Amino acid sequence: MDIMGLEFQGLANLSNALLLMLLGMVGIFVVMAVLLVVIVLLNKATDKKDKNNSGDEKTQQ
């Protein structure tokens, strides 16, 4: 099928589009996982712990 010089390639274009979409989605999830790991590590690195108290606030009263 030829319309104004454009040729319809059918399923070849669809498979290429699906592959490109899959790669984009995988890339998004990889970036989100990396951000999650960085946030967790930064929270652990900057966690302020009270050396005198084990976290139980009722013992201070």
Residue, then its C-alpha position, 0 to 999 in steps of 0.5 A: m500500500d503506497i500513499m503519497g510515497l509512504e509505505f505501510q510496513g504493518l507489524a514491523n512498525l508495531s514491534n519496533a514501537l513496542l520494543l521502544m516503549l518497553l525500553g523506556m519503561v524499563g529505564i524509568f523503573v531503573v532510575m526510580a530504583v536508583l533514586l530509592v536506594v540513594i534516598v534510603l542510604l542518605n537517610k541511614a547516613t544522616d540518622k540522628k540517634d540519641k546516645n543516652n536514650s534507646g528511643d523510649e520516650k516514656t523513660q524521660q518522665 
